[in-house]
């Protein structure tokens, strides 16, 4: 392709590109298989066709937007066009000036949305809008506002949505397609005939551990207490469903909203307090079953601290319960004896084995909680030849002893150290899942299964691209880990089925995505 000097598209990328030339397209392609190159190819084609117009490439975070800018600069001739990065750190009036001269603009959706609202510029002369991580195109996210304005204002609109997974629910996928005025969906996975030749062997291991007797006793004690709290909610006629953490949080929001609207019913106030404590017990159970003993104990200590300072009457009543006191005392004893969750012990064993088999080992360990990632890093750094670092998001946590966030510069430095081999294991939270240009690894370890198909697909995409890879998922038997594992697999199958159904219906439409799609 003209202007592509340093990179050759693969056959599936060329085929997807050919669809994108003709139609607004949602490209669903696993992490690491070259979605950005397809965007680059389409940008070249559109700018050749409309030489006086520009391209806008949106990404949900500044590091991602900057990463795409660097990819374009690396793979396009210097004189092809002026490329600029928009961020909130650039003064709006300065952005207005840059808009007039830039040919390709990389930005977060918030920047462009705010500028359009202030009428600093319009999208009349934009011939291509790219929206990366397009699974975010739901509800009131700024992606949707920009796409809507783009369709209203652009002389020659063309939209490209990119994602590793749009989610598993057909309704959500339809919403994304509708918000982006999608005409066609291009879906590929590791097993697609035109993708498979480019990938390496991927092994999959499910490693199951059992909770020790002491952990089971604590779990049973908390579970009895949790059942009583849920029973009280049912008796108050405010809750009737399955008492998952998600459903209890939804109930809490409904109760708070009703009270905020002026409902002074005493039953609602009491139910809100009971629900809040049930959520706390549910969270404690999650930490005990699936995370680390120090993390679980730290959470219990925080609840006792809140009770001692009389910050919350519900917490005071909760920690006074005999079951809760038993669990707190028992967890203190186990921590004092340096006991640990069996997952941590198994993880250390796995890393030692993998390091012995491959001296140039590169691993990403994904964990849901920062405290877990920090403890994992500490434990595996005790292994000879291992240099692990924690890789978390930018948000600063307010809690006592919380793991502090990393700045963008710190994140980039860690990625560089990982790429060079100075660091050989990343202990990452969800920030390592989405988009960031993290080097390929030999092994991806899930410290816990994730029920989200999007997150599971993003995690798995970190390995088995240019070299053989392995995915290892740690599961605690007879806990929510098992449910999350099977839910994730089911949702991935549902995603493929839903996309294929929508593709079929889109193909029957002469133009555009219509709300009549059922």
C-alpha positions, 0 to 999 in steps of 0.5 A: 500500500502506498505510504506504508514503508515499514510494515506489510499488512497481513491478509486478514488486515487487508480484507478488513480494510477493504470493508472499512473503505466502503462502510462504517465498520466495527472491527472486533480483533483480539489484542495484539493482532493489529487493529491500529494498522487497519486504522492507519491504512484507512486514514491513508485511503481517506486522506488521499481521497479527501486531501483537504480534510483531516482524521480524528483518532480517539482513545479513552486515555491519554497514554493510549492516544499517545501510543497511537500517535507514535505508531502513525509517526513510526509507519508514515513518511515524515511529510505525509501530514501533521500529527498532533496530540490533544490532551486536557493539559493543552489550553482549549484556545491552543487546541483551536489553533492546532485544529486549523493546521493538523491533518491527523489529531489524536485525542481523548473523547472528552477533549474533542467533546468539550471543544465542540460544545464550546464551538471552538471548531466543528467536524465538517472537514473530518473525513474519518473518525476512529474510536478505539476501545469501542466497547465503551460506546454506550450510555452517555460516554463522550464517544457517542456525543462526538460520533453523533455530532460527526454524522451531523457535521461532516461532509464525508463521514466515515467511522471506524470502531476498534475493540478486542471485545464489544461485550457478550450482551446482544443489546449492548452490541446493538447499542454500540453499532447504533451509536456509531452508525455501523454498517458492517461488523468484522469479527476475527478470533484466534481460530479464524482461518485467515488469522490462525496462520499468523499465531503461535501455539497457545496452551491453556491450564486451569489450576485448582487449589483448595482452601485450608480448613482454617479458611473454610471455618472463617468462610462458614462463619461469615456465610452464616452472618451474611445469610442473616443479613440477607434474610433481614432484607427479604423480611423487610420486603426490599430484596428478592433476588440472588444476593450477589455483590452486584445485586446488593450494590444495585439495591443499595443505590435504589434505597439511597435514591428513594431516601434522597427523594424524600421518602422518610420510611424508617424501613428504608433507612434500616434496610439501607444500613443492613444492605451496606453491611451485607455488601461488606461481608460479601466483600470480605468473603471475596477476599478470603476465598479468592485473594490473599490472607494479608489483604483479607486481614487488612480489610477486617482491620479497617472495619474495626478502625471505623467502628472504634472511631464511631464512624458508622453505626452499622459497622459498629453493630457488624464488628460486635457480632460473635461470628465477625470477632471469631473471623478477625481473631482467627485471621490475626493468628494465621497472619502472625504464623505467616500462613497464606492463601493457597493461590499465592503458594501455587503461584510461586511454585508456577513461576519457579517452574516456568523460570526453570524451563525458560531463562528468558521468561516474561510473565504478566500476572493479572490481579483484580486488587492492587493489594493483591498485585503488590503482595504477588510482586513481593512474594515472587521477587524472593525467587532467584532470577525474578525481577517483578514490578507492580503495574497499576493505574494512575488513581490515588487511593485514599485508604490507609496503606493503599498502594499508590497509583503510577503516573503515566511517566512511571507506567511508561518507564516500567513498560520500557524496563519490561521490554528490555528485560530489566523487569521480567514479571509485571503484576498488573491490575486492569490497567494492563488489560486495555490497549497499552503497548506491553511487550508480548509475554510467554505466560499470562497468569490470571490470579482469579478468573474474571466474569467479563468476556471483554477483560478475559479476551484482553488479558489473553491477547498478551501472549502466543502472537509471535512466540508460543504462549501459555495462559494459566488461570488460578481457581479456588475450588467451591468458591465464586472463582469457579462461577466466574470462570464458567461465566466468562467462557459462556459470555465469550461464546454469547459474544460471537453468537450475538455478533454473527446474528447482528452481522447477518441482520446488518447485511440485509440492510441497504444502508446503516444500522436501523433501530428496527433490528430486534 
